[in-house]
Amino acid sequence: MPTELTLATRRSALALAQSRAFARSLEAAVPHLSLRELEVVTSGDRTQDRSLQDIGGKGLFIKELEEALLDRRADFAVHSIKDVPAEIAPALCLACIPAREDPRDALVTRSGALLAELPAGARVGTSSLRRAVALREARPDLVIEPVRGNVDTRLRKVFDGVFDAVVLALAGLKRLGLEGRATEVLSPEVSLPAIGQGALGIECRTADASVRDVLATLAHAETTTCVSAERAVMAAVEGSCRTPVAAYAVRDGDALWLRALLAEPDGSRLRRAERRLPWPGNTHEAERLGADLGAELKKG
């Protein structure tokens, strides 16, 4: 069992907060383990003046972290799993999905108005096609505009008057201790969460069995099952940052309840589907459920 490992993380405040929280939990769970931190600036972080759709997608937030794994500068990387594409490098694997934070979206408004109370023509910032689709469905009279930058930057653009509101992941606000900034938590019926939102994905080299064993200490079975089903939807519809796609799985008694939606890049042809089946016995069963639902959406 290794006693010293290096974790790779992005340098943003949110990435550092969630990576360090995971590191503290892992050190507490594994006796005599010591962790070092390697901060990496990713392509997605360097380019802030263009949309993700224009520069290659969310995979740009993990590319350099994976390079650090492959050239052995780091032993594992901590990602927001919603940034991890359906397919990852063959030599790498997701060794651990810890317990999930609240996956819902949060609305932050300058005036304190709820979504239903924003005046017609109010400017709402979001970098997500999925969120834009949800906002336009709920409030077609709003003006939805793109916004990039970290959480602090997006919040500042609201309170400086650039936007009347922004939509952010509640999990990110919580991890930064900023949940009090949320004006309204949007229900999944209004804004179905992004695939894997609120969950972390801990990636390492597939061949490093001892590292995989250490990381598996913090794996959360229920979260892993739910996120596996959601990611299978993404794979089935060939989803990317250019695709408004969402999937959200929860345990409902002895059942897995999976809801998903898919639209064209311009938001047209919005379709929804859901399944409620007995709780899967393993992740492969969860993936089959997600793949079937994704195929239904893609066909529709």
Buried (B, 14 or more C-beta within 10 A) or exposed (E): EBEEBBBBBBEBBBBBBBBBBBBEBBBEEBEEBEBEBBEBEBBBBEBEEEBBBEBBBBBBBBBBBBBBBEEEEBBBBBBBBBBBBBEBBEEBBBBBBBBBBBBBBBBBBBEEBEBEEBEEEBBBBBBBBBBBBBBBBBBEEBBBBBBBBBBEEBBEBBEEEBBBBBBBBBBBBBBBEBBEBBBBBBEBEBBBBBBBBBBBBBBBBBEBEEBBEBBEBBBBEBBBBBBBBBBBBBBBBEBBBEBBBBBBBBEEEEBBBBBBBBBEEEBEEBBEBBBEBEBBEEBEBBBBBBBBBBBBBBEE
